[in-house]
C-alpha cells in the first residue's frame, strides 16, 4: 500500500482532504474507536464523500475469476487509504497475517477484508478443523493487540461496570474454564450455488462467492459470559440483550463503524456464549480474534465477534447496522426492487444444512455400481444432525448414510459423513444430499422467486426521483432501504424484533 495518490482514487473535488484518526489505545494497533465519537464518524463520512471509489465486483452475471485471491477488494482498500495513515497500511498488514497463519493453498475468496475457505477435500479429513484451515470471514482489517495491554470493558445495564484484563479473565479463582466443541458457519456458505440460480444484490452477498467451505469446527476454551456478567453484579432491570463490539473498522454506505452485534440474554444465561482465548488447544490466531473473541453456539458466525473490546447489556437488539440492516432473511418475493430492513428478520440460529464435498460438480466418474460420496451436515440452535440421506437422481430415491459412517455427535457441531451410493444409471447424474436434525428439521428442496408489486412500484419511483439506476440487479443500492422511523413502525406492527417472554 502506498500513498492515497498512488491508489488513484478519483476525487470529486480538486484537493485531497486531510485525514488523521488516532489509534485509541497503546498496544492496540489498528483500533480506531468510532462508536464513542459521533463527531469522528461524521468527519470520516465527510472525507469519504469527497472520493469516487471503485465499484462492487461482478461475479454473478460474469464468470468468477480463476485467480487466487478471487476478488481483490479494491474499494475496501481505498476506504482505508482515504482515512489516513493509521488505516492505510492495514490491508497489506492483514495480508501478511493471512500468509503467516493460514494454509498456503487456502482459497482466498476476498483479499481484503480477508475471506477464505480451505480446499474441500481437506475440510472433511478431521472432525476438528485445523486452525490453518478454518474458514475466515472478516469485515475489516486484522488488528494486532498485545495481550499485556488488553482489557475488556463490560458495561451498559449491568450493576457494576468493570474493566477486566486478560489476567483477570484467566484467573480460575474468578472464572472457571469452559471448553466446548462448536462449529461456526457463515450464512453465505454455498452462496455460489444460489447465485448461479438467482443472482441478486445485498451488501454482504456481493463480497464473497463462498463455496461449501465457509464452516469450521474447533475445540474452544475460555469462560462463560454468564459468569462474567454475574461478576459484574448481574443485569439491571430491563436488560434483555448483550451487545459485543470488535475493534475492526467497518464501512457501510459511506459511513464508518466498529463491528457491533448483539445476542439475546437467554443465549448467555444457558452458558452458550463463550469468551475464548484458545482454539484447538493453541492460543487464538490473530486472524481469528487474538487475544479474545466471542463464540456463540449454534448462531450465525457474524455474532461470534473477534478482537472483542466491549460488552454492553442493552434493552433490545443492537441498533448497529450489522445487526439491524444485514444478515437478514427475506421472503422469496423480496429483493432489490422492494426490500426494506423491516421486511427481514435477523439470522440467529443457523438452519439445518449439508454439503457434498466429494465428488465435485461435473466430475467424470467410472463406477462399478457404487459412487463414494462425502460431506458435512450441521444444524444450529442446539440441534444436531441425526440422519444424512443422499440421492443419485435429484431427490426421488433416497439412501440413508450408515450410522457408523457419521462422525461423533456434538450439541453444537457438525457431523462428517460418507456413503457408497448404489448407482445403476450411466450418463449424467444429479447427486444431492439432505440432513435431518433431532427436531425433524430438514432442508428445502427448491428455491422459487416471485414479485410484490406495490412495494416494487414505490421503490422504482424513489430510484427514479434520485437518479439511481436499477440495473444491474446485482449492484446494491447506495441508499438506505428504509428510514429508522419507518423501520420502528413496521417492527412494532410485527410484534417487535424478539418475543417479550
C-alpha positions in Angstrom: 0.0 0.0 0.0 1.3 3.4 -0.9 0.0 7.0 -0.6 -3.5 7.8 -1.4 -2.4 9.4 -4.7 -0.8 6.1 -5.8 -4.1 4.3 -5.2 -5.6 6.5 -7.9 -8.8 7.2 -6.0 -10.7 9.8 -8.1 -11.6 12.9 -6.2 -14.9 14.7 -6.6 -13.2 18.0 -5.9 -9.7 19.3 -6.5 -7.8 18.7 -3.3 -7.1 15.7 -1.1 -8.8 16.2 2.2 -6.6 15.9 5.3 -7.4 12.7 7.2 -5.9 11.5 10.5 -7.6 9.4 13.1 -5.5 8.4 16.1 -5.4 4.8 17.4 -7.4 4.5 20.6 -5.2 2.5 22.9 -1.5 1.8 23.4 -0.7 -1.7 22.2 -3.9 -2.0 20.1 -2.6 -1.4 16.6 -5.4 -0.9 14.1 -8.0 0.0 16.6 -9.7 3.3 15.8 -12.7 3.9 18.1 -15.7 5.1 16.2 -18.8 4.2 18.3 -18.0 6.6 21.2 -17.3 9.6 19.0 -20.2 10.5 16.6 -18.3 13.6 15.6 -15.4 11.5 14.4 -17.8 9.3 12.5 -19.3 12.4 10.8 -15.8 13.7 9.9 -14.9 10.3 8.3 -18.1 10.3 6.4 -17.4 13.8 5.1 -14.0 12.7 3.9 -15.3 9.5 2.2 -17.9 11.6 0.4 -15.2 13.5 -1.4 -14.0 10.5 -3.3 -15.3 8.3 -6.1 -14.4 4.8 -5.0 -14.1 1.7 -7.1 -17.4 -0.1 -7.6 -18.5 -3.6 -6.5 -17.1 -6.6 -8.3 -19.4 -8.5 -10.6 -19.2 -12.3 -10.2 -22.8 -13.2 -10.6 -23.6 -12.2 -14.1 -20.0 -12.7 -15.2 -17.6 -15.6 -14.5 -15.8 -15.8 -11.2 -12.1 -15.0 -11.7 -9.8 -18.1 -11.6 -7.2 -16.1 -9.7 -6.4 -16.7 -6.1 -7.4 -14.3 -4.4 -10.6 -14.5 -6.4 -11.5 -10.9 -5.6 -9.1 -8.1 -4.5 -11.4 -5.8 -2.5 -10.2 -2.6 -4.2 -12.8 -0.3 -2.8 -12.2 -1.6 0.8 -8.5 -0.8 0.5 -9.4 2.6 -0.9 -11.7 3.4 2.0 -8.9 2.7 4.4 -6.4 4.7 2.5 -8.7 7.7 2.3 -8.9 7.8 6.1 -5.2 8.5 6.6 -2.0 7.0 7.9 -3.4 4.9 10.8 -5.6 2.9 8.4 -3.9 3.0 5.0 -1.5 0.1 5.7 -4.0 -2.2 7.4 -4.9 -4.1 4.2 -1.2 -5.0 3.5 -0.6 -5.8 7.1 -3.7 -8.0 7.2 -2.5 -9.9 4.1 0.9 -10.6 5.8 -1.0 -12.2 8.7 -3.0 -14.3 6.3 0.2 -15.6 4.8 1.6 -16.3 8.2 -1.4 -18.1 9.8 -3.4 -19.7 7.0 -2.5 -22.8 4.9 -0.7 -21.9 1.6 -3.4 -23.5 -0.5 -6.4 -21.7 1.1 -9.0 -20.4 -1.4 -8.8 -16.7 -0.9 -12.3 -15.6 -1.7 -11.6 -12.0 -0.9 -8.2 -10.4 -0.5 -9.4 -7.6 1.8 -11.2 -7.7 4.1 -10.0 -11.3 4.2 -12.4 -14.0 3.4 -11.1 -17.5 2.8 -12.0 -21.2 2.9 -9.9 -24.4 2.7 -9.7 -26.9 -0.1 -12.8 -29.0 0.1 -11.1 -32.4 0.5 -9.0 -31.3 3.5 -12.0 -29.7 5.2 -13.6 -33.1 5.9 -10.5 -35.0 6.8 -11.0 -34.5 10.5 -13.9 -33.5 12.8 -11.9 -30.7 14.3 -10.7 -28.3 11.6 -7.1 -27.4 11.8 -6.5 -23.7 12.7 -4.7 -23.2 9.5 -7.7 -24.5 7.5 -10.6 -22.9 9.4 -12.5 -20.5 7.2 -12.2 -16.8 7.9 -14.9 -14.2 7.3 -13.6 -10.7 8.2 -15.4 -7.5 7.8 -12.4 -5.2 8.2 -8.7 -5.3 8.8 -6.9 -7.5 11.3 -5.8 -5.5 14.4 -2.7 -6.5 16.3 -3.2 -6.4 20.1 -0.7 -7.1 22.8 -2.2 -9.3 25.5 -0.5 -7.4 28.3 -2.2 -4.2 27.1 -5.5 -5.8 26.5 -8.7 -5.2 28.6 -12.4 -6.0 28.2 -14.9 -3.4 29.2 -18.3 -4.6 30.5 -21.0 -2.0 30.9 -24.4 -0.9 29.9 -27.2 -2.3 32.0 -25.0 -4.2 34.5 -24.9 -3.3 38.2 -21.1 -2.9 38.4 -19.4 -1.9 35.1 -15.9 -3.2 35.0 -12.7 -3.2 33.0 -11.1 -6.7 33.1 -7.6 -7.6 32.0 -6.6 -10.9 30.4 -5.0 -11.8 33.7 -8.4 -11.2 35.4 -10.3 -13.3 32.8 -7.8 -16.2 33.0 -8.0 -16.2 36.8 -9.7 -19.5 37.6 -10.5 -18.3 41.1 -12.8 -15.8 39.5 -14.0 -17.6 36.4 -14.0 -21.4 35.8 -12.7 -22.5 32.5 -15.1 -23.9 29.9 -14.2 -25.9 26.8 -16.7 -26.8 24.0 -16.6 -28.2 20.5 -18.5 -25.7 18.4 -19.0 -25.3 14.6 -19.0 -21.7 13.3 -20.7 -21.2 9.9 -21.1 -18.2 7.7 -24.6 -17.7 6.5 -23.1 -17.3 3.0 -22.0 -20.9 2.9 -22.7 -22.3 -0.6 -23.6 -18.9 -1.9 -22.1 -19.6 -5.2 -24.8 -22.3 -5.9 -27.5 -19.8 -5.0 -26.4 -17.0 -7.2 -25.9 -19.3 -10.2 -29.6 -19.9 -9.9 -30.8 -16.5 -8.7 -28.4 -13.6 -8.9 -29.2 -10.6 -6.6 -28.0 -7.7 -4.6 -27.1 -7.3 -0.9 -24.3 -5.6 0.9 -22.9 -8.9 2.1 -23.8 -11.1 -0.9 -21.7 -9.2 -3.4 -18.5 -9.5 -1.3 -17.7 -13.2 -1.4 -18.6 -16.1 -3.7 -18.4 -18.7 -1.0 -18.3 -22.4 -1.8 -19.0 -25.2 0.7 -16.1 -24.4 3.0 -17.4 -21.4 5.0 -17.8 -23.6 8.0 -15.4 -25.0 10.5 -15.3 -26.8 13.9 -12.9 -26.2 16.8 -12.5 -27.0 20.4 -12.7 -23.6 22.0 -11.5 -22.7 25.5 -12.3 -19.7 27.6 -15.0 -18.6 30.1 -18.8 -18.4 30.0 -20.0 -14.8 29.5 -22.7 -15.5 32.1 -20.0 -15.9 34.8 -18.5 -12.5 33.7 -21.9 -10.8 33.9 -22.5 -12.3 37.4 -19.1 -11.0 38.5 -20.2 -7.5 37.3 -23.2 -7.7 39.7 -25.7 -9.1 37.2 -28.1 -7.3 35.0 -30.3 -4.3 35.8 -34.0 -4.4 35.2 -34.8 -4.2 31.5 -31.7 -5.8 30.2 -32.6 -8.4 27.6 -29.7 -8.4 25.2 -25.9 -8.3 25.2 -24.0 -6.3 22.7 -20.5 -7.0 21.5 -18.0 -4.6 19.9 -15.0 -5.7 18.0 -12.3 -3.2 17.2 -12.1 -3.7 13.5 -13.2 -0.8 11.3 -16.3 -1.4 9.2 -17.7 0.6 6.3 -21.3 0.7 5.1 -22.9 3.1 2.6 -20.3 5.9 3.1 -20.2 5.7 6.9 -17.7 4.1 9.3 -18.3 2.0 12.4 -16.7 -0.6 14.6 -18.1 -4.1 14.3 -21.1 -4.3 16.7 -23.8 -7.0 17.0 -25.9 -8.5 19.8 -27.4 -11.7 21.1 -30.3 -12.2 23.5 -29.7 -12.7 27.2 -31.4 -16.1 27.0 -28.5 -17.3 24.9 -26.0 -16.1 27.5 -27.8 -17.5 30.6 -27.6 -21.1 29.4 -23.8 -20.8 29.0 -23.9 -20.8 25.2 -21.7 -17.7 24.8 -18.0 -18.3 25.4 -15.3 -15.7 25.7 -12.5 -17.7 24.1 -8.7 -17.3 24.0 -7.8 -20.8 22.9 -8.6 -22.7 19.6 -7.9 -26.4 19.4 -5.5 -26.2 22.4 -3.5 -23.3 21.0 -3.7 -19.5 21.6 -6.2 -17.8 19.3 -4.5 -16.9 16.0 -4.5 -13.2 15.3 -6.8 -13.7 12.2 -9.3 -15.5 14.5 -9.6 -12.7 17.1 -6.5 -12.8 19.4 -6.4 -12.2 22.2 -10.2 -12.6 22.9 -13.3 -13.4 20.9 -16.9 -14.4 21.4 -18.1 -17.9 20.4 -21.8 -18.0 20.2 -23.0 -21.6 20.0 -25.3 -22.5 17.1 -25.7 -19.0 15.9 -24.6 -17.4 12.6 -20.9 -16.8 12.6 -21.4 -13.0 12.4 -22.3 -13.0 16.1 -19.1 -14.6 17.2 -17.2 -11.3 17.4 -13.4 -11.2 17.1 -11.0 -8.8 18.8 -13.6 -8.2 21.4 -13.2 -4.9 23.2 -16.6 -4.1 24.8 -19.7 -5.8 26.1 -22.8 -3.9 26.9 -26.1 -5.1 28.4 -28.9 -3.4 26.5 -32.7 -3.4 26.4 -33.3 -4.6 22.9 -31.4 -6.0 19.9 -28.5 -3.8 18.8 -29.3 -0.8 16.6 -25.9 -1.2 14.9 -26.1 -1.7 11.1 -24.7 -5.2 11.1 -27.4 -6.4 13.4 -30.3 -4.2 12.1 -29.5 -3.9 8.4 -27.5 -7.0 7.4 -27.7 -10.8 7.8 -31.5 -10.6 7.3 -33.7 -13.4 5.9 -36.3 -12.2 3.5 -39.3 -13.8 1.9 -38.7 -15.1 -1.7 -40.7 -12.3 -3.2 -38.4 -9.6 -1.7 -35.4 -8.2 -3.5 -33.7 -5.1 -4.7 -36.9 -3.9 -6.2 -38.8 -3.7 -2.9 -36.7 -4.7 0.1 -36.8 -2.8 3.4 -34.9 -3.7 6.5 -38.1 -4.4 8.5 -39.1 -7.0 5.9 -36.4 -9.3 7.0 -35.6 -10.9 10.3 -32.2 -11.4 11.8 -30.5 -14.7 11.1 -29.6 -16.1 14.6 -29.9 -19.9 14.9 -28.3 -21.5 11.9 -30.7 -23.7 9.9 -30.1 -27.4 9.1 -27.7 -27.7 6.2 -25.4 -30.1 4.5 -22.9 -30.2 1.6 -21.4 -32.8 -0.8 -17.7 -32.3 -0.8 -16.9 -35.2 -3.0 -17.5 -35.8 -5.8 -17.4 -32.3 -7.3 -19.7 -30.8 -9.9 -19.2 -32.2 -13.4 -16.8 -34.8 -12.1 -16.3 -37.7 -14.6 -16.6 -41.0 -12.6 -16.1 -44.5 -13.8 -18.0 -46.6 -11.2 -18.7 -50.2 -10.6 -22.3 -49.7 -9.3 -21.3 -47.5 -6.4 -20.2 -43.9 -6.1 -18.5 -42.8 -2.8 -19.9 -39.5 -1.5 -18.5 -37.5 1.3 -19.6 -34.3 3.0 -20.7 -32.5 6.2 -24.0 -31.9 7.9 -24.9 -29.3 10.5 -27.8 -27.8 12.4 -27.6 -24.8 14.7 -29.6 -23.7 17.8 -28.5 -26.7 19.9 -29.8 -29.2 17.4 -27.6 -31.8 15.8 -27.6 -34.0 12.7 -29.3 -37.3 13.3 -29.5 -38.6 9.7 -28.0 -37.8 6.3 -29.6 -39.0 3.2 -28.3 -38.9 -0.4 -29.8 -39.4 -3.8 -28.4 -40.1 -7.2 -31.5 -38.9 -9.2 -32.1 -35.4 -7.8 -34.2 -36.5 -4.9 -36.6 -39.2 -6.0 -35.0 -42.1 -4.2 -33.0 -41.5 -1.0 -30.4 -43.7 0.7 -29.5 -43.2 4.3 -25.9 -42.8 5.3 -24.9 -45.7 7.7 -24.6 -44.5 11.3 -21.1 -45.9 11.5 -20.1 -43.6 8.7 -21.2 -40.5 10.6 -18.7 -38.7 12.9 -19.3 -38.2 16.6 -22.4 -36.2 17.8 -22.0 -32.9 19.5 -24.7 -30.5 20.7 -23.2 -27.6 18.7 -21.1 -29.0 16.0 -21.3 -30.7 12.6 -21.0 -34.3 11.6 -18.9 -35.6 8.8 -20.4 -38.4 6.6 -19.7 -40.8 3.8 -21.6 -43.4 1.9 -21.1 -45.7 -1.1 -24.2 -44.8 -3.1 -25.7 -47.6 -5.2 -26.0 -46.4 -8.8 -27.4 -48.3 -11.8 -27.5 -45.5 -14.3 -24.8 -44.2 -16.6 -24.6 -40.7 -18.1 -25.3 -37.5 -16.2 -26.4 -38.0 -12.6 -27.8 -35.4 -10.1 -26.3 -36.2 -6.7 -28.0 -34.4 -3.8 -27.9 -34.7 0.0 -30.1 -33.6 2.9 -29.7 -33.6 6.6 -32.3 -34.3 9.3 -31.7 -33.0 12.8 -33.1 -34.1 16.1 -36.1 -31.8 15.8 -37.0 -33.4 12.4 -36.0 -30.3 10.5 -34.7 -31.0 7.1 -33.5 -29.0 4.1 -35.9 -27.4 1.5 -35.8 -28.9 -2.0 -36.4 -25.9 -4.2 -35.9 -22.1 -4.3 -38.6 -20.0 -6.0 -38.9 -16.3 -6.7 -42.0 -14.0 -7.2 -42.7 -10.3 -7.1 -44.5 -7.9 -4.7 -46.0 -5.2 -7.0 -47.0 -2.3 -4.7 -43.7 -2.1 -2.9 -41.8 -2.5 -6.2 -43.6 0.4 -7.7 -42.7 2.6 -4.6 -39.0 1.6 -4.8 -38.8 2.2 -8.6 -40.4 5.7 -8.2 -37.9 6.5 -5.4 -34.9 5.4 -7.6 -36.2 7.5 -10.5 -36.5 10.6 -8.3 -32.9 10.2 -7.0 -31.5 9.3 -10.4 -30.2 5.9 -9.2 -30.2 3.2 -11.8 -31.9 -0.1 -11.0 -29.6 -2.1 -13.2 -27.6 -4.2 -12.8 -29.7 -6.3 -10.4 -26.5 -7.4 -8.6 -25.3 -4.0 -7.5 -26.5 -2.9 -4.0 -28.3 0.4 -3.7 -26.3 3.3 -2.4 -29.1 4.5 -0.2 -30.6 3.1 3.0 -33.5 0.8 2.2 -35.7 2.3 4.9 -35.7 5.2 7.3 -35.3 4.5 11.0 -38.8 5.8 11.9 -40.5 3.6 9.3 -38.4 0.6 10.4 -39.6 1.1 14.0 -43.2 1.5 12.9 -43.1 -1.7 10.9 -41.4 -3.7 13.6 -44.0 -2.6 16.2 -46.7 -3.8 13.8 -44.8 -7.1 13.6 -44.7 -7.5 17.4 -41.1 -6.3 17.8 -37.8 -7.9 16.8 -37.9 -10.5 19.6 -40.5 -12.1 21.8 -41.1 -10.5 25.2 -41.2 -13.7 27.1 
